């Protein structure tokens, strides 16, 4: 399959997982869904990689704990955001984080244009943007973008120091432990319902296992510039997924804001020297 289709398939899988997660919020709550997603991911990674804690160094444990804490915060704030805001809008606002990583420290005048475009999109969406969302949803989406930026910085550092799979298991285990009290309190006795557990497992597969596999395969065949441009289409995929799977309709002003984010992200990410790590 051509690499662009792999990246597109990854984006569709992630946003389908987000839509499925949103359907579980009423019974499990966002903390419960995030907790189960990380918990199932931890179990699957344990079975697949067979980690050996005795071989972990102190530095490795510290980095894994930092990454796991970031994963927990990123997923929790994003799921709380899509509980209050249309999926496409939340993803567009969240993309401000990776865009900031792409342009920070840059001295090129062109990067200022991407910042202005992204700022204009945020301003439109923060004032309502014709989509009927909440101010809290906007704030949580932007906060999730901040955690995504931290995740990228940590992920690049860890990737240069250790094999990624050696750190991902303890990281996800740490995230699961952080969310254990909120997840169990929010979901309550629903955590014992087999149907809901199966659907939560589906969220983990659609949002993590499948897209990461597709993206890692695509990265073998495309440059970082092309990969960044393809990933920048994620807000549009999220908006379409929200419409098809959740019936979320966006007005022209919201679509204009989405277009601004896509152009800004494509412009900034196409100059990155490395592919952007996949969304958690």
C-alpha positions, 0 to 999 in steps of 0.5 A: 500500500502506498505510504500516503494511504498508510498515513491516511489510514492511521489518521482514520483509525485514530479518529475512529478510536476517538469517536468510539471513546466519546460514545463511552463517556456517558458510562465510563467517563473520560478518565475511565476510558483513558485508564482502560486504554492505557491499561490494555495497552500496557498488558498488550505491550507486556505480552509482546515485548516481555520486559525485563525490569532488572535491566532498566537503568535509573535514568531509563526509569526516570524518563519512562516515568516522565513519559508516562505522566505526560501520556496520562495528562495528554490523553485525559485532557484530550478526552475531556476536550472532545467530551465538550467540543466537536472532534475536528475542532479539538484536534485542530486546537491540539495541533498547536502543540506540535506546530509550536515545537516545529517553529520554536527557536526558528529564525526564518521569517516564513515561520512567523506566517505559520504562527500567525495563521495558527493564532488566527484559527485559535482566535476564531475557535475561541470565540465560538467559531460557529460550532457551538462548543464550550470555552472549557473545551477550547482550553482543554484542547490547547492544554492537550496540545501543550502536553503533546509538545512535551511528549514530542520533546521527550519522545525524541530524546528517549528515541535517541537514547534507548530502544523505544519499546524498552521505555514504552511499557514502563511509561504506559504502566506509569500512566495507568497507575496515575489514572487508576484512582480517577478511572475507577471512581469515574467508571465505578461498577461499569468496569466489570461490564464485559461489553464496555471492556471490549469496546474500551479494548477497541479504543486502544487498538484503534487509537494506538496499536493500529495507527502506530503500526501504519505510521512506522511502516510509512516512515520507511518510505517517505521523507520527514517533510512528506510525512509532516504534510500528510499528518497535518491533514489530521484535523480534517480527518477528525472533522469528517470522522466527527460528522460521519460517526458522531453527527457533528456538523461544523459551520463555514467559519469553523471549517475556515479555522480548520483550513488555517490550522492545516496550512500552518501545520503543513508549512511548519512540519514540512521543514522538520528534520525528523517525522513527528512522533505519533499522537499518543 
